[in-house]
């Protein structure tokens, strides 16, 4: 007779494997969306900063966009394995 926690663990593991499989299928699309969003954030920040509309928010958006681009490139170079 199996312990109770083993009968609960199997469906949870199956669910985690299912989610990991979905992430594997859409990983390239997620990286594409990340790159586009980093570009848009830097562009909007630069417009705000250089036009003088809101200097502080523009600088923050530019720095946040650069940080987002660096994080996205890290995940391009070192993608997760998606296996349990």
C-alpha positions as CSV (number, residue, x, y, z in Angstrom):
1,X,0.0,0.0,0.0
2,X,1.4,3.4,-1.0
3,X,1.7,6.3,1.4
4,X,-0.9,9.0,1.0
5,X,1.6,11.7,0.0
6,X,2.8,9.6,-3.0
7,X,-0.7,9.5,-4.5
8,X,-1.0,13.3,-4.2
9,X,2.5,13.9,-5.5
10,X,2.0,12.2,-8.9
11,X,-0.8,14.5,-10.2
12,X,1.1,17.6,-9.0
13,X,4.2,16.3,-10.8
14,X,2.1,15.7,-14.0
15,X,0.7,19.2,-13.7
16,X,4.2,20.8,-13.3
17,X,5.4,18.8,-16.3
18,X,2.4,20.0,-18.4
19,X,3.2,23.7,-17.5
20,X,6.9,23.2,-18.3
21,X,5.9,21.7,-21.7
22,X,3.8,24.8,-22.4
23,X,6.6,27.1,-21.5
24,X,9.0,25.2,-23.8
25,X,6.5,25.7,-26.7
26,X,6.1,29.4,-26.2
27,X,9.7,30.3,-25.0
28,X,10.8,31.9,-28.3
29,X,7.6,34.0,-28.4
30,X,8.1,35.2,-24.8
31,X,11.7,36.2,-25.6
32,X,10.4,38.1,-28.6
33,X,7.8,39.9,-26.5
34,X,10.5,40.8,-23.9
35,X,12.8,42.3,-26.6
36,X,10.0,44.4,-28.1
37,X,8.9,45.6,-24.7
38,X,12.4,46.6,-23.7
39,X,12.7,48.6,-26.9
40,X,9.4,50.3,-26.4
41,X,10.2,51.2,-22.8
42,X,13.6,52.7,-23.7
43,X,12.0,54.6,-26.7
44,X,9.2,56.1,-24.6
45,X,11.7,56.9,-21.8
46,X,14.0,58.7,-24.2
47,X,11.1,60.7,-25.7
48,X,10.0,61.8,-22.2
49,X,13.6,62.6,-21.1
50,X,14.8,64.5,-24.2
51,X,11.7,66.5,-24.8
52,X,11.7,67.6,-21.2
53,X,8.1,66.5,-20.6
54,X,9.1,64.5,-17.5
55,X,12.8,64.1,-17.0
56,X,12.7,62.0,-13.9
57,X,10.3,59.4,-15.3
58,X,12.1,59.4,-18.6
59,X,15.4,58.5,-17.0
60,X,13.7,55.8,-15.0
61,X,12.1,54.3,-18.0
62,X,15.4,54.3,-20.0
63,X,17.2,52.6,-17.1
64,X,14.4,50.1,-16.6
65,X,14.3,49.3,-20.3
66,X,18.0,48.7,-20.3
67,X,17.7,46.4,-17.2
68,X,14.9,44.5,-18.9
69,X,17.0,44.0,-22.1
70,X,19.9,42.7,-20.0
71,X,17.6,40.2,-18.2
72,X,16.1,39.1,-21.5
73,X,19.6,38.5,-23.0
74,X,20.6,36.5,-19.9
75,X,17.6,34.2,-20.6
76,X,18.6,34.0,-24.3
77,X,22.1,32.9,-23.4
78,X,21.1,30.6,-20.5
79,X,17.6,29.3,-21.1
80,X,16.0,27.2,-18.3
81,X,15.9,23.4,-18.8
82,X,12.1,23.0,-18.2
83,X,12.6,19.5,-16.8
84,X,11.7,18.3,-13.3
